[in-house]
Amino acid sequence: MFNKLKMALISKLILRPPDMSKDFKIFCDGSTVALSAILMQEDDKPQKNYVVAYASRKLLPRERKYAIVEHELMATVFALTKFKHWTHGKKIEVFSDHRPLQWLNSLIKLSSRLAQWNLIIQDYDLITTYIPGEKQIADSLTCLE
């Protein structure tokens, strides 16, 4: 069953090489267990996306104690650094199911961790878009445990 699912996820119809003339979309999610990200691009057909890459990792024991906003921002930073060779210098739309990330730049007082991650994010041309949790496709990759 696992091998069948693995083959379905990496088949040609799902996973494609990036078109460097197009912008990227990143769906990312953070939980108390893991971080996940899916790099996508829009197909030639409008409103149709295809997957370029998947990424996920388990959190370290100390990272599990972070606040929810830190998990979500850490997932965004994880995605940007993991896919940097494709996304740097491109316009990126990041989809997150955590609404406060949209206003990160307007916050006056940030923890040192949030401030450090915010500096990393400023290197990219990105727009953060809120997406409801039930429509967040990266959620399935954060259920590692």
C-alpha positions as CSV (number, residue, x, y, z in Angstrom):
1,M,0.0,0.0,0.0
2,F,2.8,2.4,0.9
3,N,4.7,1.8,-2.3
4,K,1.5,2.3,-4.3
5,L,0.9,5.6,-2.6
6,K,4.6,6.6,-3.1
7,M,4.4,5.8,-6.8
8,A,1.2,7.8,-7.2
9,L,2.8,10.9,-5.6
10,I,5.8,10.9,-7.8
11,S,4.1,9.9,-11.1
12,K,4.5,12.1,-14.1
13,L,0.9,13.3,-13.8
14,I,1.5,14.7,-10.3
15,L,5.2,15.6,-10.1
16,R,6.7,17.8,-12.8
17,P,9.9,19.8,-13.3
18,P,9.5,23.5,-12.7
19,D,9.0,26.0,-15.5
20,M,11.4,28.8,-14.5
21,S,9.4,31.4,-16.5
22,K,6.4,31.0,-14.1
23,D,5.9,32.1,-10.5
24,F,5.6,29.6,-7.6
25,K,3.1,28.7,-5.0
26,I,4.0,27.1,-1.7
27,F,1.6,25.4,0.6
28,C,3.2,25.0,4.0
29,D,2.1,23.8,7.4
30,G,3.5,23.4,10.9
31,S,2.2,21.2,13.7
32,T,3.6,20.2,17.1
33,V,5.1,17.1,15.4
34,A,6.4,18.2,11.9
35,L,6.8,20.8,9.2
36,S,5.7,20.3,5.6
37,A,5.7,22.1,2.3
38,I,4.5,21.6,-1.2
39,L,6.0,23.6,-4.1
40,M,3.6,24.1,-6.9
41,Q,3.1,26.0,-10.2
42,E,0.1,26.9,-12.2
43,D,-0.5,24.8,-15.2
44,D,-1.3,26.2,-18.7
45,K,-5.0,25.6,-17.8
46,P,-6.2,28.4,-15.4
47,Q,-6.7,27.4,-11.8
48,K,-4.9,24.1,-12.3
49,N,-1.8,23.6,-10.2
50,Y,0.9,20.9,-10.5
51,V,3.4,19.7,-7.9
52,V,7.1,20.5,-8.4
53,A,8.4,19.2,-5.0
54,Y,7.4,17.9,-1.6
55,A,9.3,18.4,1.7
56,S,8.7,17.6,5.3
57,R,10.7,17.0,8.5
58,K,10.0,16.1,12.1
59,L,10.5,18.7,14.8
60,L,13.3,18.4,17.3
61,P,12.1,18.0,20.9
62,R,13.0,21.6,21.8
63,E,11.0,22.9,18.7
64,R,7.9,21.1,19.8
65,K,7.6,23.6,22.7
66,Y,7.4,26.6,20.3
67,A,4.1,28.6,20.0
68,I,1.8,27.9,17.1
69,V,2.7,31.1,15.2
70,E,6.4,30.0,15.5
71,H,5.6,26.5,14.0
72,E,3.8,28.1,11.1
73,L,6.5,30.7,10.4
74,M,9.2,28.0,10.8
75,A,7.3,25.9,8.1
76,T,7.4,28.9,5.8
77,V,11.1,29.4,6.4
78,F,11.7,25.7,6.0
79,A,9.9,25.7,2.6
80,L,11.8,28.8,1.3
81,T,15.2,27.5,2.3
82,K,14.4,23.9,1.0
83,F,13.3,25.2,-2.4
84,K,15.7,28.2,-2.6
85,H,17.4,26.9,-5.7
86,W,14.1,27.3,-7.6
87,T,12.3,30.1,-5.8
88,H,15.0,32.7,-5.1
89,G,14.4,35.7,-7.3
90,K,10.9,34.5,-8.2
91,K,7.5,35.8,-7.1
92,I,6.1,33.3,-4.6
93,E,2.6,33.0,-3.1
94,V,2.7,31.2,0.3
95,F,-0.5,29.6,1.5
96,S,-0.9,29.1,5.2
97,D,-3.8,28.1,7.4
98,H,-2.5,30.5,10.1
99,R,-4.0,34.0,9.6
100,P,-1.5,36.0,11.8
101,L,1.3,35.3,9.3
102,Q,-0.3,37.8,7.0
103,W,0.4,40.6,9.4
104,L,3.9,39.6,10.5
105,N,5.5,42.7,9.1
106,S,3.0,45.0,10.9
107,L,3.9,43.6,14.4
108,I,5.9,46.0,16.4
109,K,7.3,43.6,19.0
110,L,8.7,40.2,17.8
111,S,10.5,37.5,19.7
112,S,14.1,37.1,18.6
113,R,13.2,33.8,16.8
114,L,10.3,35.5,14.9
115,A,12.5,38.5,14.0
116,Q,15.3,36.2,12.7
117,W,12.9,34.2,10.5
118,N,11.3,37.4,9.3
119,L,14.7,38.6,8.1
120,I,15.1,35.4,6.1
121,I,11.7,35.9,4.5
122,Q,12.5,39.4,3.5
123,D,15.0,38.1,1.0
124,Y,12.1,36.7,-1.1
125,D,9.3,38.3,-3.1
126,L,6.4,36.7,-1.5
127,I,2.8,37.2,-0.6
128,T,1.2,35.3,2.3
129,T,-2.3,34.1,1.7
130,Y,-4.6,32.6,4.3
131,I,-6.2,29.3,3.3
132,P,-8.7,27.5,5.6
133,G,-7.4,24.4,7.3
134,E,-9.7,22.1,5.4
135,K,-8.3,23.3,2.1
136,Q,-4.6,23.1,3.2
137,I,-3.1,20.3,1.2
138,A,0.2,20.4,3.2
139,D,-1.6,19.2,6.3
140,S,-1.3,15.6,5.3
141,L,2.5,15.7,5.4
142,T,2.7,17.0,9.0
143,C,1.1,13.8,10.3
144,L,4.3,11.9,10.7
145,E,3.8,10.4,14.1
